[in-house]
Amino acid sequence: MRTLGGAHVVVLGAAGFLGSHLCDRLVAAGARITALDNFLTSTGDNLAGLLGEEAFTLQRYDVTNHLHVPGEVDAVLHFASPASPADYLRWPIQTLKVGSLGTHKALGLARAKRARFLLASTSEVYGSPQVSPQPEEYWGHVNPIGPRGVYDEAKRFAEALALAYHREHGLEVRIARIFNTYGPRMRLADGRAVPAFFAAALRDEPLPVHGDGRQTRSLCYIDDLVDGLLALLASDENRPVNLGSPDEVTMHALADLVQDVVGRHPGITHLPRPVDDPPTRCPDLTRAREVLGWQPRVDLREGLERTLPWFVANVDDASGAR
């Protein structure tokens, strides 16, 4: 699948932060999209710009049920899942179901249609890593029965199932291990650092930093991440591929940078660290560079500056549901 022009692509979890940006790019590339979402953690607002497009169809649907899409399908992109800690801690069973049953249904659809399958996996498969940066060969250090295990193990199972379909049925699978990503359309109330810091700074309130703030993350701007996903979809790589930024930043430094970008400095308040909160998160991008010719281009300050107008426009949305 080297070109998207005229391709029929099914996107599961299409209304979410990542899914909606992906749909925008797919339609712009000439693909026809069947978009499915149960709106558990999103609304149709993220896809408002595509509604009415002849090449785009949106349906409310729970992908843990049987999946049937009429006609030929060229690719199935599985992005359905709660993705923030606040969401998967609130909906642990739904998270496990969409990672297991949802992945099984999605793979069944791809097999029936002889379509390529792309799984949105996560850096959380590495758990609290004991090596850094994390290469794809690293098996991880995960607490399977901790509160975060519902997400970590759902994604680890989804990867195992996808590769079982590849080995057993010859299905073309692509597995993206997505590291922290940010940009417009993030929900203010999703519990992740970037929206939490922007919301607090814009309200002139202290920014909530968990623990001492020395834990690190690597933050990739959404446009770069979508470039990586499309490159992976077009590739011949069946092994998992890390997609994210290799530049680590401490949460304390991120809070300072967000205050600089916003132009307000209300300071920081320290909160308890969540259970099993990983101390570091940084991808080894060797495979992505060698196989996909991909690496992120937008640096953190520039990405935060591009993101600021979104949060300015939405900071008074008390629900944070976007």
N, C-alpha and C positions, 0 to 999 in steps of 0.2 A: 504494500500500500504506500506508494511513493508520492501520490498526489491526492489532495482532498477535493479537488474540483469534481463535483458531481457525485461524491461519495455520500452514502447514507450512514450516518453515525448516530448511535443510540447513547445518550449521556444519562447515567443514573446519578441522582444527587445534583441535578443540573442547576438548582436555584441557590446553592450554597456559594460561599465566597470563591472557592477555586472553580467549581463547576460553571458558574455564570461567566467568569472571565474566559474560560475555555470555550464555552458556547459562542461568545462574541467572536473569538478568533476563528473558530471553525466556520461560522457563517460567512465571515469576511473572506475566508479562503475558498468559498464556493461550495461548501458541504451542505447537505440537507440534514437537519437535526430533528430527531425525536427525543424530547427531553422529559424525563420522569423524575418526580420528587414527591415525597409525602409531606413536605413542609414542617417536619418536626422541629428543625432548628433554623428554618429560613422562611421567607415569604416569596411571592412572585415578583417583588419589587426589583430584585437584582436583574431580572430578565425583561423588565418593562420595555427596554429599547429594542427587543427582538419580537415582541408580540405584534402580530399583524404581518410579519415577514412571511412570505410564501414558503421559504425554505425552513421555517422553524415551527415545530408543534410542541406544545407543553401540556402535560397531563399529570394530574395528581395521582400518585400511585405508590403503594408500599412494595418495594422490590423484594421483600421476603416472600411475597406471593408468586404464583406462577407468572412468568414473563412471556408475553406473546406480542410480537411486533410484526405486522403484515409486510410482505414484500421482501426484497433482498436487503441485507444489512452488510456493510463493509467493516464496521468496527463497533465494539461495545466498550464504553469507557465507564468504569465502576468507581464513582466518587461518592456514593451514598454511605454516609456514616456521620454520627456526631463526631466532631474533631477536637473540640476544646475540652480541657479537663472539667470545666463547669458543666458542660453538656453530657459527657459520658458518665460523670459521677451522678448526674440527675437521672439519666436513662441508661442504667447499666445493662439491663436485659435487652433493650432495643439495640444497644451497641453490639452486644454479642450476637444477636440474631442477624443483624445486617451484615456483620463480618463473616458469619457462617452460612446461614440460609440464603441471605442476599447474594453472597458471592457464588453459591452453588447455582442459584437461579440464573445469575448473570452469565456464568460459564456455560450453562445449558443452552441459553439463547445463542451465545457466540458459536457453540459447537453446531447447533441446528442450522445456523445461517452460514457456517464456514467463514466466520468473521474473525478479525483480529481482536484480541482482548487486552485492554489496558487496565491494570489495577492501581488505584491510588493507595499505596501503602504509606508507611510513615517511618520516621527516624525513631519512633517509640519502640520499634521492634528491638532496638539495642538496649532498652531499659535504662538503668543507671550504669553507663559504660565504664569499663575498667581500662579501656584504651582510648586514646584521642590523638588525631581525628579517627572517626569510625569508618573502616573500609567495609565493603559489602561482605567480605569473607568472615567478618567478626560475627559470632553467633549471638552475642548479647548477654546481658545480665539483668534478667527480668524476674520480678516477684509475681508469679502467676496468680496468687490469691490475694494480693493487695488491692486496694481500691482502684488503682490505675490499671490493674491487670485485665479488666474487662475490655479495654481498648487495645493494650499491648498484645494480648493473646488473640483477640479477634483478628487483628491484622497479621499476626504470625500464622494463624490458621489459614487466613485468606491466601497468603503467599504459598503455603504448602499445597493448598487445594488447586491453585492456579497452575503450579508446576506439575502436579499430578495429572491434570488435564493435558498439559503439554506432553508429558512422557507417555501417558496412556493412549491419548487420542490424537496426538500430533497437532494440538491447537496452538496457534501462534499467540503467545502471551508476552506482555510487556509489563514489568513491575517497577513502578517508580517509588522509591523510598524518599518521601518528601520531608524535608527539614522545615523549620519555622519559616513561614511565609507571611508577608504583610502587604497592605495596600488598601486602596479604596474598596468599599463594600464590607469591610470587617464589621461585625456587630459590636457595638460599644459594650454590651453586657455579656460578652462571651467568656470573660474571665482571663483572657490572655494579656500579656504584658503591654503590647503596643496599644491596643484600644484602651486599656485601663489607664495607662500613663497619659495618653492624649486627653481622655475624658477628664481626668483630674486636673491636668495643667490648664485646660480651657476653662474649667470651672474655678480656677485659682485655689485648688485644694491640694494638700500634700499628696505626692505620688506614692501609691502603695507598693512597696518593695518587700518581697518575702525574704525572711532570714536576714543575713548581713549583706545581701546583694552581690556577693562574690561569685555566685553561680553564673555560668555563661550560656549563651545561646548564639546561634549564627542565623542571621535574618536575611532572607532573600526577597527581593521585590517581586510582586506578582507578575509583571510583564516578563521578567527573566524566567520565572518558573514555568510559565506557559510556553515560552520558547523551548525549554527543556523537555516538557511533556510532548510537544509536537515532534521534536526531534527523535524522542524515544519511540513514539508511535510509528514513525516512518522507518525506523531502524530494523535490523535483523537480530537485535539483542534480546534473548530470552531470560538472561540472568537479571536479578535485581540491580537497579542503578540508583545511586544516591543523587538527589537533586536538591540543591540548596546553596547557601553562601559558605565559603570556607573561612570567613572572617568572624572570629568569635568576639563577643562583647559581653562584659558583665552587666547584670541587671542594674547595678548602680550607675555604670557609665551610660547605659541606655536611658535611664531616667534623666540624667543630666542633659543628654543630647536632645531628648524630646522637649525639655524645658527651653533649651536654646532655640529649637525650631519654632515652638509656639510663641516664644518671646515673653514668657512668664515664668517666674521662678518661685513657686510656693513651697519648695522643699520636698522632703521625703519623709514618709512614715513607714516604720518597719513592722511587718506582720509575721506571724509564725509560718515556717516553711510547711507546705503540704506534705503528706505522707508519700514517700518514694519519689519526691521531686528530684530529677536527675541533676547532678552537680555540673555537668558539662554536656554540650551538644554541638558537634562540629563534623561535617562530612568530609571524608576523603573523596575527592572528585576525580581521581585518576581515571576510573572507568568512564565517567561521563565525558571527560576531555578526549580520551583515546577513541572511544566508540562513537560518540555523538558529535564530537567537535564542539561541545557546549561548555560554557562557564558563565556565571552571572556577570553583568556589566555595570549595573546600577549600584553605586556605593550607598552606604546606609544613610548618610545625611541627605543625599539627593532623593532617595526613595521616601524618606520621612517627609521631606518638603513637598513631594508630589502627593503624598497621602493626606497632608494637613487639611486641604480644602474639604475633603470628604467628612472629616470629623468636625470641622467648623460648622458645616451644614447640618450635621446630624446629632450634635452633642446634646441637644435638648430632647431627643427621642428617649423618653424614660424607659421604654420597653427594651430598647437596643435590638429589637428583632428586625433584621435586614437580610 
